[in-house]
Amino acid sequence: MPLFCSSCFTRLSPLSSPCCSCCGIPFVSGQDHLCGRCLKEPPGFDLARGALTYHEPLVTLIHCFKYGGELAGLSSMAWLASQSAGYREIGDPEIILPVPLHPTRLRERGFNQSLLLARSFFPRLRDRIAPDLLLRTRPTIPQSTLSGSARRRNLQGAFAVADGDRLRGRHVLLVDDVMTTGSTIGQCARVLRRAGCRRIEVFVLAMAVPD
């Protein structure tokens, strides 16, 4: 696997059971069960899984890719994803939806990192990737600069579906690079649920784990 030396590779923290049976947040011990947050406020998705904990050296790799345009890291990220326990828990989605960027942000960045990750993570399912079905309808402040409650307000009304008929009754998979508070994924999932999706799963490369 390219890009990581043996020292950095040993610092990666794979995510696995025991974890929340819905959002995938890991537990110290015990069996899989719903976490308190999912019990109190069920998310719009049915299952979310990540490959690794969001900390160094993975943070640097993702930032170089996402903000620096260093696409050479895609092969490493795809390999890490494919080796994860969460990857094996994902079902057989009929449609794969990369979390969209607003057209303004897309022009600035030059690519949608979630689309590139979806293609790299699921090369045999490329014909199921639909980058134009879920839309970002208005520009938003970068989520990384906001607190949890501000993130949720920032995303209200920011997503829409382009063709509800294609989504109704379907099993869909949302793909993104990182899930921190879950605000972005949650808002996307709620829009998809209103469009009539039968099952909504989520796969991300990295999850932020609360201390």
ROSE-4610 file (N, C-alpha, C; in Angstrom, 1 decimal, always signed):
// ROSE-4610
residu = [M/M/M/P/P/P/L/L/L/F/F/F/C/C/C/S/S/S/S/S/S/C/C/C/F/F/F/T/T/T/R/R/R/L/L/L/S/S/S/P/P/P/L/L/L/S/S/S/S/S/S/P/P/P/C/C/C/C/C/C/S/S/S/C/C/C/C/C/C/G/G/G/I/I/I/P/P/P/F/F/F/V/V/V/S/S/S/G/G/G/Q/Q/Q/D/D/D/H/H/H/L/L/L/C/C/C/G/G/G/R/R/R/C/C/C/L/L/L/K/K/K/E/E/E/P/P/P/P/P/P/G/G/G/F/F/F/D/D/D/L/L/L/A/A/A/R/R/R/G/G/G/A/A/A/L/L/L/T/T/T/Y/Y/Y/H/H/H/E/E/E/P/P/P/L/L/L/V/V/V/T/T/T/L/L/L/I/I/I/H/H/H/C/C/C/F/F/F/K/K/K/Y/Y/Y/G/G/G/G/G/G/E/E/E/L/L/L/A/A/A/G/G/G/L/L/L/S/S/S/S/S/S/M/M/M/A/A/A/W/W/W/L/L/L/A/A/A/S/S/S/Q/Q/Q/S/S/S/A/A/A/G/G/G/Y/Y/Y/R/R/R/E/E/E/I/I/I/G/G/G/D/D/D/P/P/P/E/E/E/I/I/I/I/I/I/L/L/L/P/P/P/V/V/V/P/P/P/L/L/L/H/H/H/P/P/P/T/T/T/R/R/R/L/L/L/R/R/R/E/E/E/R/R/R/G/G/G/F/F/F/N/N/N/Q/Q/Q/S/S/S/L/L/L/L/L/L/L/L/L/A/A/A/R/R/R/S/S/S/F/F/F/F/F/F/P/P/P/R/R/R/L/L/L/R/R/R/D/D/D/R/R/R/I/I/I/A/A/A/P/P/P/D/D/D/L/L/L/L/L/L/L/L/L/R/R/R/T/T/T/R/R/R/P/P/P/T/T/T/I/I/I/P/P/P/Q/Q/Q/S/S/S/T/T/T/L/L/L/S/S/S/G/G/G/S/S/S/A/A/A/R/R/R/R/R/R/R/R/R/N/N/N/L/L/L/Q/Q/Q/G/G/G/A/A/A/F/F/F/A/A/A/V/V/V/A/A/A/D/D/D/G/G/G/D/D/D/R/R/R/L/L/L/R/R/R/G/G/G/R/R/R/H/H/H/V/V/V/L/L/L/L/L/L/V/V/V/D/D/D/D/D/D/V/V/V/M/M/M/T/T/T/T/T/T/G/G/G/S/S/S/T/T/T/I/I/I/G/G/G/Q/Q/Q/C/C/C/A/A/A/R/R/R/V/V/V/L/L/L/R/R/R/R/R/R/A/A/A/G/G/G/C/C/C/R/R/R/R/R/R/I/I/I/E/E/E/V/V/V/F/F/F/V/V/V/L/L/L/A/A/A/M/M/M/A/A/A/V/V/V/P/P/P/D/D/D]
num = [1/1/1/2/2/2/3/3/3/4/4/4/5/5/5/6/6/6/7/7/7/8/8/8/9/9/9/10/10/10/11/11/11/12/12/12/13/13/13/14/14/14/15/15/15/16/16/16/17/17/17/18/18/18/19/19/19/20/20/20/21/21/21/22/22/22/23/23/23/24/24/24/25/25/25/26/26/26/27/27/27/28/28/28/29/29/29/30/30/30/31/31/31/32/32/32/33/33/33/34/34/34/35/35/35/36/36/36/37/37/37/38/38/38/39/39/39/40/40/40/41/41/41/42/42/42/43/43/43/44/44/44/45/45/45/46/46/46/47/47/47/48/48/48/49/49/49/50/50/50/51/51/51/52/52/52/53/53/53/54/54/54/55/55/55/56/56/56/57/57/57/58/58/58/59/59/59/60/60/60/61/61/61/62/62/62/63/63/63/64/64/64/65/65/65/66/66/66/67/67/67/68/68/68/69/69/69/70/70/70/71/71/71/72/72/72/73/73/73/74/74/74/75/75/75/76/76/76/77/77/77/78/78/78/79/79/79/80/80/80/81/81/81/82/82/82/83/83/83/84/84/84/85/85/85/86/86/86/87/87/87/88/88/88/89/89/89/90/90/90/91/91/91/92/92/92/93/93/93/94/94/94/95/95/95/96/96/96/97/97/97/98/98/98/99/99/99/100/100/100/101/101/101/102/102/102/103/103/103/104/104/104/105/105/105/106/106/106/107/107/107/108/108/108/109/109/109/110/110/110/111/111/111/112/112/112/113/113/113/114/114/114/115/115/115/116/116/116/117/117/117/118/118/118/119/119/119/120/120/120/121/121/121/122/122/122/123/123/123/124/124/124/125/125/125/126/126/126/127/127/127/128/128/128/129/129/129/130/130/130/131/131/131/132/132/132/133/133/133/134/134/134/135/135/135/136/136/136/137/137/137/138/138/138/139/139/139/140/140/140/141/141/141/142/142/142/143/143/143/144/144/144/145/145/145/146/146/146/147/147/147/148/148/148/149/149/149/150/150/150/151/151/151/152/152/152/153/153/153/154/154/154/155/155/155/156/156/156/157/157/157/158/158/158/159/159/159/160/160/160/161/161/161/162/162/162/163/163/163/164/164/164/165/165/165/166/166/166/167/167/167/168/168/168/169/169/169/170/170/170/171/171/171/172/172/172/173/173/173/174/174/174/175/175/175/176/176/176/177/177/177/178/178/178/179/179/179/180/180/180/181/181/181/182/182/182/183/183/183/184/184/184/185/185/185/186/186/186/187/187/187/188/188/188/189/189/189/190/190/190/191/191/191/192/192/192/193/193/193/194/194/194/195/195/195/196/196/196/197/197/197/198/198/198/199/199/199/200/200/200/201/201/201/202/202/202/203/203/203/204/204/204/205/205/205/206/206/206/207/207/207/208/208/208/209/209/209/210/210/210/211/211/211]
x = [+0.8/+0.0/+0.9/+0.7/+1.6/+1.3/+2.2/+2.1/+2.4/+2.1/+2.3/+3.6/+4.5/+5.6/+5.1/+5.9/+5.5/+5.1/+5.8/+5.5/+4.2/+3.9/+2.6/+1.4/+1.7/+0.7/+0.2/+1.1/+0.7/+0.0/+0.0/-0.8/-2.3/-2.6/-4.0/-4.8/-6.1/-7.0/-8.2/-8.2/-9.4/-10.6/-11.8/-13.0/-13.7/-14.2/-14.8/-15.7/-16.4/-17.2/-16.3/-16.9/-18.3/-18.5/-19.7/-20.0/-21.5/-21.9/-23.4/-23.9/-25.0/-25.5/-26.1/-26.3/-26.8/-25.7/-25.1/-24.2/-22.7/-22.4/-21.1/-20.0/-20.4/-19.5/-19.0/-17.7/-17.2/-17.4/-17.5/-17.6/-16.3/-16.0/-14.8/-15.0/-16.2/-16.4/-17.9/-18.2/-19.6/-19.9/-21.2/-21.7/-22.3/-22.5/-23.1/-24.5/-24.8/-26.2/-26.3/-27.5/-27.7/-27.1/-26.4/-25.8/-26.9/-26.6/-27.6/-28.1/-27.2/-27.6/-28.6/-28.3/-29.3/-30.6/-30.6/-31.8/-32.6/-31.9/-32.6/-33.1/-32.3/-32.6/-32.2/-33.1/-32.7/-32.3/-31.2/-30.7/-31.6/-31.5/-32.2/-31.8/-30.6/-30.1/-30.3/-30.2/-30.3/-29.0/-27.9/-26.6/-25.5/-24.6/-23.4/-22.2/-21.2/-19.9/-18.7/-17.7/-16.4/-15.3/-14.2/-13.1/-12.1/-11.9/-10.8/-11.3/-10.6/-10.8/-10.1/-10.8/-10.3/-9.2/-8.0/-6.9/-5.6/-4.5/-3.3/-2.8/-2.1/-1.8/-2.9/-4.0/-5.1/-5.6/-5.6/-6.1/-5.3/-4.0/-3.1/-3.3/-3.5/-3.7/-5.0/-6.1/-7.4/-7.3/-6.6/-6.5/-5.7/-4.6/-3.8/-4.7/-5.5/-6.3/-7.5/-8.2/-9.4/-9.1/-8.1/-7.8/-6.6/-5.7/-4.5/-4.5/-5.6/-5.7/-4.7/-4.1/-3.2/-3.9/-4.2/-5.0/-4.2/-2.9/-2.1/-2.5/-3.2/-3.6/-4.8/-5.5/-6.7/-6.6/-5.5/-5.3/-5.1/-4.4/-4.2/-5.5/-6.3/-7.6/-8.5/-8.5/-9.4/-9.0/-7.7/-7.2/-7.6/-7.4/-7.8/-9.3/-10.1/-11.5/-11.9/-11.3/-11.6/-11.2/-10.3/-9.8/-10.6/-11.5/-12.2/-13.3/-13.6/-14.8/-16.1/-16.2/-17.4/-17.7/-16.7/-16.8/-17.6/-17.3/-17.9/-19.4/-19.8/-21.1/-22.1/-21.6/-22.4/-23.1/-24.4/-25.2/-25.0/-26.0/-25.9/-26.8/-26.2/-27.0/-27.4/-28.6/-29.0/-28.5/-28.3/-27.7/-26.7/-25.6/-24.5/-24.5/-24.6/-24.7/-23.5/-22.6/-21.6/-22.2/-21.8/-22.3/-21.9/-22.9/-22.6/-21.9/-21.2/-20.7/-21.6/-21.7/-22.4/-21.6/-22.2/-21.4/-20.3/-20.5/-19.5/-18.3/-18.5/-17.4/-16.7/-17.5/-17.0/-16.0/-16.4/-15.6/-14.3/-14.4/-13.2/-12.2/-12.7/-11.9/-11.5/-12.4/-12.0/-12.5/-13.0/-13.4/-14.3/-15.1/-15.9/-15.2/-14.6/-13.8/-14.7/-15.9/-16.8/-17.1/-17.2/-17.4/-16.1/-15.0/-13.7/-13.6/-13.9/-13.8/-14.8/-16.1/-17.1/-16.6/-16.0/-15.5/-14.3/-13.5/-12.3/-12.7/-13.7/-14.1/-14.9/-15.7/-16.6/-16.4/-15.2/-14.9/-15.8/-16.3/-17.2/-18.7/-19.0/-20.3/-20.4/-19.5/-19.4/-20.7/-21.3/-22.5/-23.7/-23.5/-24.6/-24.4/-23.2/-22.9/-23.7/-24.5/-25.3/-25.0/-24.0/-23.6/-24.5/-25.6/-26.5/-27.9/-28.0/-29.4/-29.6/-28.5/-28.6/-27.8/-28.5/-27.9/-27.7/-26.7/-26.5/-27.0/-28.1/-28.9/-28.4/-27.7/-27.2/-25.8/-25.0/-23.6/-23.7/-22.8/-22.8/-21.4/-21.4/-20.1/-19.4/-18.1/-17.4/-17.7/-18.2/-18.6/-17.5/-16.3/-15.1/-14.9/-15.5/-15.3/-16.4/-17.4/-18.6/-18.7/-19.5/-19.8/-20.9/-21.3/-22.3/-23.6/-24.2/-25.5/-25.4/-24.3/-24.2/-24.1/-23.5/-23.4/-24.8/-25.7/-27.0/-27.8/-27.7/-28.4/-27.8/-26.5/-25.9/-26.4/-26.8/-27.2/-28.7/-29.5/-30.9/-31.3/-32.0/-32.4/-31.3/-30.2/-29.0/-29.0/-29.8/-29.8/-31.2/-31.2/-32.5/-32.2/-33.2/-33.1/-33.5/-32.9/-33.1/-34.3/-34.4/-35.4/-35.9/-37.0/-37.5/-38.0/-38.5/-38.9/-37.8/-36.6/-35.5/-35.1/-35.4/-35.0/-36.1/-37.3/-38.4/-38.3/-38.3/-38.3/-36.9/-35.9/-34.5/-33.6/-32.7/-31.6/-30.5/-30.1/-29.1/-27.9/-26.7/-25.5/-25.0/-24.8/-24.2/-22.7/-21.8/-20.4/-19.8/-19.0/-18.3/-16.9/-16.1/-14.7/-14.7/-15.4/-15.3/-16.7/-17.0/-18.2/-17.7/-18.0/-17.6/-18.8/-19.7/-20.9/-22.0/-21.9/-23.0/-24.0/-23.8/-24.8/-25.0/-23.9/-24.0/-24.7/-24.2/-24.8/-26.3/-26.6/-27.9/-28.9/-28.5/-29.3/-29.6/-28.5/-28.7/-29.7/-29.5/-30.4/-31.8/-32.1/-33.5/-34.1/-33.3/-33.9/-34.2/-33.3/-33.5/-34.7/-34.8/-36.0/-37.3/-37.3/-38.6/-38.8/-37.8/-37.9/-38.4/-38.5/-39.0/-38.0/-36.7/-35.8/-36.1/-36.0/-36.4/-35.3/-34.1/-33.0/-31.8/-31.3/-30.2/-29.0/-27.9/-26.7/-25.6/-24.6/-23.5/-22.2/-21.3/-19.9/-18.9/-18.1/-17.1/-15.7/-14.7/-13.3/-13.0/-13.4/-13.0/-14.2/-14.2/-15.2/-14.5/-15.0/-14.5/-15.1/-14.3/-14.7/-14.6/-15.8/-15.7/-14.7/-14.1/-13.1/-13.9]
y = [-1.2/+0.0/+1.2/+2.2/+3.3/+4.4/+5.3/+6.6/+6.5/+5.4/+5.3/+4.5/+5.1/+4.3/+3.3/+2.4/+1.4/+2.1/+3.2/+3.9/+4.6/+5.3/+6.0/+4.9/+3.8/+2.8/+2.3/+2.1/+1.6/+2.6/+3.8/+4.9/+4.9/+4.3/+4.3/+3.4/+3.9/+3.2/+2.7/+1.4/+0.9/+0.9/+1.1/+1.0/-0.4/-0.9/-2.2/-2.4/-3.5/-3.8/-3.9/-3.6/-3.1/-1.7/-1.4/-0.1/+0.1/+1.4/+1.6/+0.9/+0.2/-0.6/+0.3/+1.6/+2.5/+3.4/+4.3/+5.3/+4.9/+3.7/+3.2/+3.7/+4.6/+5.1/+4.0/+3.8/+2.6/+2.7/+1.5/+1.4/+0.8/+1.0/+0.4/-1.1/-1.6/-3.0/-3.3/-4.6/-5.0/-5.4/-5.4/-5.8/-4.6/-4.8/-3.7/-3.4/-2.2/-1.7/-0.3/+0.3/+1.7/+2.6/+3.6/+4.5/+5.5/+6.2/+7.1/+8.2/+8.7/+9.7/+9.2/+8.0/+7.4/+7.0/+6.6/+6.3/+7.6/+8.7/+9.9/+10.6/+10.6/+11.3/+10.4/+9.5/+8.5/+9.3/+9.0/+9.7/+9.2/+10.0/+9.7/+8.4/+7.9/+6.7/+5.5/+4.3/+3.1/+2.5/+2.8/+2.2/+3.2/+3.5/+4.3/+3.6/+3.4/+2.8/+3.6/+3.6/+4.2/+3.2/+3.5/+2.6/+2.9/+4.2/+4.5/+5.7/+5.8/+7.0/+8.2/+9.3/+10.5/+11.2/+10.8/+11.4/+11.2/+11.8/+11.7/+10.3/+9.9/+10.6/+10.7/+10.1/+10.1/+11.5/+12.4/+13.8/+14.5/+14.3/+15.0/+14.4/+13.1/+12.5/+13.0/+13.1/+13.6/+15.1/+15.9/+17.3/+17.5/+16.8/+17.0/+16.6/+15.6/+15.2/+16.2/+16.5/+17.4/+18.8/+19.4/+20.8/+21.1/+20.1/+20.3/+19.7/+18.9/+18.3/+17.1/+16.6/+15.5/+14.2/+13.8/+12.7/+11.4/+11.4/+10.2/+9.4/+10.0/+9.3/+8.4/+8.6/+7.8/+6.3/+5.8/+4.3/+3.9/+4.7/+4.3/+4.3/+5.4/+5.5/+4.4/+4.0/+2.9/+1.6/+1.4/+0.1/+0.1/+1.2/+1.3/+1.0/+1.6/+1.4/-0.1/-0.7/-2.1/-3.1/-2.7/-3.7/-3.5/-2.6/-2.2/-3.2/-3.3/-4.1/-3.4/-2.1/-1.4/-1.6/-1.7/-1.9/-3.2/-4.2/-5.5/-5.5/-4.5/-4.5/-3.8/-3.1/-2.4/-3.4/-3.2/-4.1/-4.0/-4.2/-4.2/-3.1/-1.8/-0.7/-0.7/-0.2/+0.0/+1.3/+2.3/+3.6/+4.1/+4.6/+5.1/+6.6/+7.4/+8.8/+9.5/+10.1/+10.9/+12.2/+12.5/+13.8/+14.9/+15.7/+16.7/+18.0/+18.7/+20.0/+21.0/+22.2/+23.3/+23.6/+23.9/+24.2/+25.3/+26.3/+27.3/+26.6/+25.8/+25.1/+24.1/+23.4/+22.5/+23.2/+24.3/+25.1/+25.5/+25.9/+26.3/+25.2/+24.0/+22.9/+22.1/+22.0/+21.3/+19.9/+19.4/+18.0/+17.8/+16.8/+16.5/+15.3/+15.5/+14.4/+13.2/+13.4/+12.3/+11.4/+12.0/+11.3/+10.5/+11.1/+10.3/+9.2/+9.4/+8.3/+7.2/+7.5/+6.5/+5.6/+6.3/+5.5/+4.6/+5.1/+4.3/+3.2/+3.5/+2.5/+1.4/+1.7/+0.7/+0.6/+0.1/+0.1/-0.8/-1.9/-2.8/-2.3/-1.2/-0.7/+0.7/+1.0/+2.4/+2.7/+1.7/+2.0/+2.4/+2.2/+2.6/+3.9/+4.5/+5.9/+6.9/+7.7/+8.7/+10.1/+10.8/+12.1/+13.2/+13.1/+14.2/+14.0/+13.0/+12.7/+13.5/+13.7/+14.5/+15.8/+16.9/+18.2/+19.1/+19.9/+20.9/+22.2/+22.7/+23.8/+25.2/+25.3/+26.6/+26.5/+27.6/+27.5/+27.6/+27.0/+27.0/+27.3/+27.7/+28.0/+26.6/+26.5/+25.2/+24.6/+23.4/+22.8/+22.7/+22.6/+22.5/+23.7/+24.8/+26.1/+26.3/+25.4/+25.6/+24.6/+25.0/+24.0/+23.1/+22.2/+21.2/+21.8/+22.7/+23.3/+24.2/+24.9/+25.8/+25.0/+23.9/+23.0/+22.6/+22.3/+21.8/+23.0/+24.2/+25.4/+25.7/+25.5/+25.9/+25.0/+23.8/+22.9/+22.8/+23.5/+23.4/+23.9/+23.1/+23.5/+23.5/+22.9/+22.9/+21.8/+20.8/+19.6/+19.4/+18.8/+18.4/+17.3/+16.6/+15.5/+16.0/+15.5/+15.9/+15.1/+13.9/+13.0/+12.0/+12.4/+11.5/+10.2/+10.1/+8.8/+7.8/+8.2/+7.2/+6.7/+7.5/+7.1/+6.4/+6.5/+5.9/+4.4/+3.9/+2.5/+1.9/+2.7/+2.2/+2.1/+1.2/+1.1/+1.9/+3.0/+3.9/+3.9/+4.2/+4.3/+5.7/+6.5/+7.8/+7.6/+8.3/+8.2/+9.6/+9.7/+10.9/+10.6/+11.7/+11.4/+11.3/+12.2/+12.2/+12.5/+11.8/+12.1/+12.6/+13.8/+14.4/+14.4/+15.4/+15.5/+14.7/+14.4/+13.7/+14.6/+15.9/+16.9/+16.8/+16.8/+16.7/+15.5/+14.3/+13.0/+13.0/+13.5/+13.4/+14.2/+15.4/+16.2/+15.6/+15.0/+14.3/+13.2/+12.4/+11.3/+11.7/+12.7/+13.2/+13.6/+14.2/+14.6/+13.3/+12.3/+11.1/+10.3/+10.4/+9.6/+10.3/+11.6/+12.3/+11.9/+11.6/+11.3/+9.8/+9.1/+7.7/+6.6/+6.9/+5.8/+4.7/+3.5/+2.4/+2.1/+2.2/+2.0/+2.9/+3.5/+4.5/+4.0/+3.7/+3.4/+4.4/+4.5/+5.5/+4.8/+5.2/+4.7/+5.9/+6.1/+7.2/+6.6/+7.3/+6.8/+7.0/+8.1/+8.4/+8.9/+8.5/+9.0/+9.7/+10.9/+11.5/+10.8/+10.3/+9.6/+10.5/+10.7/+11.6/+11.0/+11.9/+11.6/+10.9]
z = [+0.0/+0.0/+0.0/-1.0/-1.1/+0.0/+0.1/+0.9/+2.4/+3.0/+4.5/+4.8/+5.5/+6.0/+7.1/+7.6/+8.6/+9.9/+10.2/+11.5/+11.4/+10.3/+10.2/+10.1/+9.4/+9.2/+10.6/+11.5/+12.8/+13.7/+13.3/+14.0/+13.6/+12.5/+12.0/+13.0/+13.1/+14.1/+13.3/+12.9/+12.2/+13.1/+12.5/+13.3/+13.1/+14.2/+14.2/+15.4/+15.5/+16.7/+17.9/+19.1/+19.3/+18.9/+18.3/+17.9/+17.9/+17.7/+17.6/+16.4/+16.5/+15.4/+14.3/+14.6/+13.6/+13.1/+13.9/+13.4/+13.4/+14.0/+13.9/+14.9/+15.8/+16.7/+17.6/+17.8/+18.6/+20.1/+20.7/+22.1/+22.6/+23.9/+24.5/+24.6/+25.0/+25.2/+25.0/+25.1/+25.0/+23.6/+23.3/+22.0/+21.3/+20.0/+19.2/+19.7/+19.9/+20.3/+19.9/+20.0/+19.7/+20.7/+20.3/+21.2/+21.8/+22.8/+23.4/+22.5/+21.6/+20.7/+19.7/+19.1/+18.2/+18.8/+20.1/+20.8/+21.0/+21.3/+21.6/+20.4/+19.4/+18.1/+16.9/+16.5/+15.4/+14.2/+13.6/+12.4/+11.2/+10.1/+8.9/+8.2/+8.5/+7.8/+8.6/+7.9/+8.6/+9.2/+8.5/+8.9/+8.4/+9.3/+8.9/+9.4/+8.5/+8.9/+8.3/+9.0/+8.6/+8.7/+7.9/+7.9/+9.0/+9.4/+10.3/+11.2/+12.4/+13.2/+12.6/+12.7/+12.1/+13.0/+12.8/+13.5/+12.6/+13.0/+12.3/+12.2/+11.1/+9.9/+8.9/+9.2/+8.2/+7.9/+8.9/+8.7/+7.6/+7.7/+6.7/+5.3/+5.2/+3.9/+3.3/+4.1/+3.6/+3.2/+4.1/+3.8/+2.5/+2.3/+1.1/-0.1/+0.0/-1.1/-1.4/-0.3/-0.4/-0.7/-0.1/-0.2/-1.1/-1.2/-2.0/-3.4/-3.6/-4.9/-5.2/-4.1/-4.2/-4.4/-5.7/-6.0/-5.9/-5.7/-5.6/-4.4/-3.4/-2.2/-2.4/-3.5/-3.7/-3.6/-4.2/-4.1/-2.7/-1.9/-0.5/+0.3/+0.0/+0.7/+0.3/-1.0/-1.4/-0.8/-0.7/+0.0/+1.4/+2.1/+3.5/+3.7/+2.8/+2.9/+2.7/+1.7/+1.3/+2.4/+3.2/+4.3/+5.6/+5.7/+6.9/+7.2/+8.5/+8.9/+8.4/+8.5/+8.1/+6.6/+5.8/+4.3/+4.1/+4.9/+4.7/+5.2/+6.0/+6.5/+5.5/+4.6/+3.6/+2.8/+2.5/+1.7/+0.2/-0.5/-2.0/-2.5/-2.5/-2.8/-4.3/-4.6/-6.0/-6.6/-5.7/-6.2/-5.1/-5.6/-4.8/-5.0/-3.9/-4.0/-3.3/-4.0/-3.4/-2.7/-1.6/-1.0/-1.9/-2.3/-3.4/-2.9/-3.7/-3.5/-4.2/-3.7/-4.5/-5.7/-6.8/-8.0/-7.8/-7.0/-6.7/-6.1/-5.1/-4.4/-5.4/-6.2/-7.2/-8.2/-8.6/-9.6/-8.9/-7.6/-6.9/-6.7/-6.3/-6.0/-7.2/-8.2/-9.4/-9.4/-8.3/-8.3/-7.0/-7.0/-5.8/-5.2/-4.0/-3.4/-3.1/-2.8/-2.5/-3.7/-4.8/-6.1/-6.4/-6.3/-6.5/-5.6/-4.3/-3.3/-3.7/-4.0/-4.4/-5.5/-6.5/-7.7/-7.3/-6.3/-5.9/-4.9/-4.1/-3.1/-3.7/-4.7/-5.3/-6.8/-7.2/-8.7/-9.5/-8.8/-9.5/-9.6/-8.9/-8.9/-9.5/-10.4/-10.9/-11.7/-12.3/-13.0/-12.1/-10.8/-9.9/-9.2/-9.5/-8.9/-9.7/-9.0/-9.6/-9.0/-9.5/-8.9/-9.1/-9.9/-10.2/-9.6/-8.8/-8.2/-6.9/-6.1/-4.9/-5.1/-4.9/-5.2/-4.0/-4.1/-3.0/-3.7/-3.1/-3.8/-3.4/-2.4/-2.0/-1.3/-1.5/-0.9/+0.6/+1.3/+2.8/+3.3/+4.5/+5.2/+5.4/+5.2/+5.4/+6.8/+6.9/+8.1/+9.2/+8.7/+9.6/+10.4/+10.1/+10.8/+11.9/+12.0/+12.8/+13.9/+14.9/+16.0/+15.6/+16.5/+16.2/+15.8/+16.7/+16.4/+15.2/+15.1/+13.9/+12.6/+12.7/+11.5/+11.0/+12.0/+11.6/+11.0/+11.6/+11.0/+9.6/+9.5/+8.2/+7.0/+7.3/+6.3/+6.0/+6.8/+6.6/+5.2/+4.5/+3.1/+2.1/+2.4/+1.5/+0.5/+0.6/-0.2/-0.8/-2.0/-2.7/-3.6/-4.0/-5.0/-6.4/-7.4/-8.8/-9.4/-9.0/-9.6/-8.6/-7.9/-6.8/-7.3/-8.5/-9.0/-9.1/-9.4/-9.4/-8.1/-7.0/-5.7/-4.9/-5.3/-4.5/-4.4/-3.2/-3.0/-3.1/-3.3/-3.5/-2.3/-2.4/-1.4/-1.9/-1.1/-1.6/-0.6/-1.1/-0.2/-0.4/+0.7/+0.7/+0.9/+0.2/+0.4/+0.6/+1.7/+2.0/+2.5/+2.7/+3.2/+4.7/+5.4/+6.8/+7.4/+8.5/+9.3/+10.7/+11.0/+12.3/+13.2/+13.1/+13.9/+13.3/+12.0/+11.3/+10.7/+10.8/+10.3/+8.8/+8.1/+6.6/+6.2/+6.7/+6.3/+6.7/+8.0/+8.5/+7.6/+7.2/+6.4/+5.0/+4.4/+3.2/+3.3/+4.4/+4.6/+4.8/+5.5/+5.7/+4.3/+3.5/+2.2/+1.4/+1.4/+0.7/+1.3/+2.6/+3.2/+2.7/+2.7/+2.2/+0.7/+0.0/-1.4/-1.6/-0.5/-0.5/-0.6/-0.3/-0.3/+0.7/+0.3/+1.2/+2.3/+1.9/+2.9/+2.5/+3.6/+3.4/+4.2/+3.6/+4.3/+4.0/+4.8/+4.7/+4.8/+4.0/+4.2/+4.0/+5.0/+5.0/+5.3/+4.8/+5.1/+6.5/+7.1/+8.5/+9.3/+10.6/+11.6/+12.7/+13.1/+14.3/+15.5/+16.4/+17.6/+18.8/+19.6/+20.8/+21.8/+22.5/+23.5/+24.7]
